[in-house]
Amino acid sequence: MSSTVIPGLGYQDAPKAIEWLCDAFGFEARLVVEPEPGMIAHAQLIHGTGMVMLGSDREDEFGSQVATVETTGKPTAALYVVVEDVEAHAERARSAGAEITIEPAEQDYGGSDYTCRDFEGNLWSFGSYNPWID
């Protein structure tokens, strides 16, 4: 099954984001469109059957409508990614420099999860609870 909802993120340093998200969170770059060095027009990163798209922050017709951590002072959204081994994933993220804001813990609704910020302050949660099957 593939997801019909694909979140999109803007990054001040999108080339670093691609490398960092793959290293810290285990994403794989599926497509990267870099029309000039340091400028990502569009990238697709996959994790299991999920995907996030990202690009460089820009002030065009679309980009000027998107709030960022830099403009608001805090994340405007949070992403949740299903992983098998929450503890191991948290340690991988921590080792790559992610700020763990909520340590891994078992949840009343099932599974366990943790929450962290990436290097630009975007909020991510990773957990073993899979709402598609649980």
Helices and strands as residue ranges (DSSP letters): E 8-11, H 14-25, E 28-33, E 42-47, E 50-56, G 63-65, H 69-72, E 78-82, H 86-95, E 99-106, E 112-117, E 123-127
